[in-house]
Amino acid sequence: MNPDQSREEEFRQRETELRDREIKVRMQELESEIETTTTGKPVRQRRHAFSLLSHLPRWAQLILLFIGMILAIRIASALAGVFILFVIGWVGYKLFFERDAN
């Protein structure tokens, strides 16, 4: 056998071995990609706040609505009281103190 032919044959063997290795490595990469995409935890959908109320009985929804309305009215009346006191104070300042400054 010719020494050039034996070298060529050796190069061909190495080339086929390298191709086989590349194929194996690529297959392992693909398998790991498949595993990472399929083994992830399932995504839970987030519930809206109003969806919790829809599961309650109708009478419980009405009671919660009534309580909410009472709280809203009390908060609005407290804010109105603070606003009225502010207006009275501002009018008093304008009447009694600002006139003295001029």
C-alpha positions in Angstrom: 0.0 0.0 0.0 1.2 3.5 -0.8 2.0 5.8 2.1 -0.2 8.6 0.5 -3.1 6.2 0.3 -2.7 5.2 3.9 -2.7 8.8 5.0 -5.8 9.5 2.9 -7.5 6.6 4.5 -6.5 7.8 8.0 -7.8 11.3 7.2 -11.1 9.8 6.0 -11.5 7.8 9.1 -10.8 10.8 11.3 -13.3 12.8 9.3 -16.0 10.3 9.7 -15.2 10.0 13.5 -15.4 13.8 13.8 -18.8 13.8 11.9 -20.1 11.1 14.2 -19.0 13.1 17.3 -20.6 16.3 16.0 -23.8 14.5 15.3 -23.8 13.0 18.8 -23.1 16.3 20.4 -25.8 18.0 18.4 -28.3 15.2 19.4 -27.4 15.7 23.0 -28.0 19.5 22.7 -31.4 18.9 21.1 -32.4 16.4 23.8 -31.4 18.8 26.6 -33.4 21.6 24.9 -36.4 19.3 24.7 -36.1 18.3 28.3 -35.8 21.9 29.5 -38.9 23.0 27.6 -41.0 20.1 28.7 -40.0 19.8 32.3 -40.9 23.3 33.3 -43.7 23.8 35.8 -47.1 24.5 34.4 -48.0 28.1 34.5 -50.9 29.0 36.8 -53.3 31.6 35.6 -53.8 34.5 37.9 -57.3 35.1 39.2 -58.9 38.4 39.2 -60.2 39.9 42.5 -63.8 40.0 41.2 -63.7 36.3 40.2 -63.5 35.4 43.9 -66.7 37.3 44.5 -68.5 35.5 41.7 -68.0 32.1 43.5 -69.9 33.3 46.6 -73.6 32.8 47.0 -75.9 35.7 46.0 -76.8 36.6 49.5 -73.1 36.9 50.5 -72.4 39.1 47.5 -75.3 41.4 48.6 -74.0 41.6 52.2 -70.5 42.5 50.9 -72.0 45.1 48.6 -74.0 46.7 51.5 -70.9 46.8 53.7 -68.9 48.4 51.0 -71.5 51.0 50.4 -71.7 51.9 54.1 -67.9 52.2 54.2 -67.8 54.4 51.1 -70.5 56.7 52.5 -68.6 57.0 55.9 -65.4 57.8 54.1 -67.1 60.4 51.9 -68.8 62.1 54.8 -65.5 62.3 56.7 -63.8 63.8 53.7 -66.7 66.3 53.3 -66.4 67.3 57.0 -62.6 67.9 56.6 -63.4 70.0 53.4 -66.1 72.0 55.2 -63.7 72.8 58.1 -61.0 73.8 55.6 -63.4 76.2 53.8 -64.6 77.7 57.1 -61.0 78.3 58.1 -60.1 79.8 54.8 -63.1 82.2 54.8 -62.2 83.2 58.4 -58.7 83.9 57.4 -59.8 86.0 54.5 -62.3 88.0 56.6 -60.3 88.6 59.7 -56.5 88.3 59.0 -56.0 89.3 55.4 -57.9 92.6 55.9 -55.5 93.6 58.7 -52.4 93.0 56.5 -53.7 95.6 53.9 
